[in-house]
Amino acid sequence: MAAGEKVITVNVDKCIGCRACQVACHVWNNTPAIVTGFSPSFTNPEDLTPHTWTIMEYKEIPSGDSVTWAIKKRQCMHCSNAPCAHACPVGAIEVHPSGAVVIREDKCIGCRYCIEACPYDVPRFDPVKNKVYKCTFCVDRVQNGLAPACVAACPTGTLEYGDYDELVAKYKREGYEVYGDNVNDYVGRTHYVYVTKRWKGKLKEYFDLPADPRRPVIDFNNKVVKPLGWGLTGLTLAALAAHFVFWRAKRFEEKKEEGGEQ
Amino acid sequence: MSRGDVEMREVEAMSESQIWFHKHLIHFMAAFIATGLPQIWPEQFGWIALILGYPLNVVVGGDPYSVGIAVARWIHRLAAVGLVATMIPFAVKQLADIGKWEIWPECWSPSCFARGVRNLVDYYVHKRHVEVGKYNLGQKLWTWIAAITLVAMGWSGMVLWFRDSFDPSLWALAHTVHDIGFFIFMIMLPVHIYLAAVIPEHRPMVEAMFRTGKLPLEYVKKHHPKWYRKIVGEKE
């Protein structure tokens, strides 16, 4: 574990969907509340926006003869191998030692390459400011030794903040199913980790957590197109240089022969 | 045209419109590459972004690197507009002369293709004169690949520029197609420049492409015997 690597665990068994985290996020980050609306779901706002960096998603799941809610706090997952950071052409997305993946507003040019690369569909583009926004892991609080605002506001203990390996190990020891500590090569591990005992074996299915989060085309571009492209470009230049030497030698030979004939 | 007449003349290898378009193509390609490199490989070519962004950032505010990349993206787009604007009159002129194009395959059989490859090896490796027309197999393939790649770059560039008008699922695909196109040109352009301009024997072609449009008939006879016979009306 990198020194100071942190995690926020989401114990979905405890979540009551009060949205205190959602409100705290707005308050701490000074992002405006948006007009809410009616929808078939209790999720409100229905999706992340440039100013709403976390939402509670309500999903009906089977429970005996009836149904119940799986309530998921959704936000940036803060991947250790952040594909958004790799995709950013101006280095505006920084991965902090704490694990926080932060978009620097002053550097962002609004190209939206990060949106293309994110397998969790998180960053949101603000056309007015021409910038992309998402959860910051409250990096300003974390760097000052405080827990992120959502964690501080959670009344049920659903959200816990602490040292990565220590906290994840605790939940594993206690028999929880864990999502996020070792996801795949595309995202690495996430610094938001979901845990459950109640829905053990169904965590990914009920909470829409992909087993292999990946943008295949971007992955192909990074792993095949770019290395192969640069490799072939280099080989071509080397082959042309070799041909140049070979061609000159042939020309000298020809000139010598012509001279000999005369 | 009698044999005696043509012996005194030069052959028109490039039309005025081809010379004009080729010159502008060089400007636009230089702009594309210079502004594309810092976007695709910032670790190596980020300095281009810094050159473009500083001291402009003092005026517009913001990080010099980010400003540089933003400027690079706009130059990239303006170059694309310029290229399209240049390409339209050129394409109209070329389509009018489609009957004179020399880039069609001479035949389609595998043995014919193998003969074309053998000709390439004989010419570029063994330095022998071979039976080719105005363009050899390599030049024809190059032209077709370049044309198809340009179309792909145009499509993917449009998606990336006007992304709000396209489905987000297309963005990553367009990005990757654009990158593939970039590498195709990064491989093909040095080959083209080297074979056309660096090999001393091909200097008359450079002269024709950039200045006169004409080639000495002796050169054509030596390097493009089939084309020569076509010109002088000699039956093969």
Interface residues (C-beta under 8 A of the other chain):
Chain A: P89 V90 G91 A92 R104 D106 K107 C108 I109 C111 R112 Y113 I115 E116 A117 P127 R215 V217 I218 F220 N221 V225 K226 L228 G229 W230 L232 T233 T236 L237 L240 H243 F244 F246 W247 K250 R251 E254
Chain B: P38 Q39 I40 W41 P42 A49 G62 D63 Y65 S66 I69 A70 R73 Y124 V125 K127 R163 D164 P168 W171 A172 L173 H175 T176 D179 I180 F182 F183 M186 I187 P190 V191 Y194 V198 I199 P200
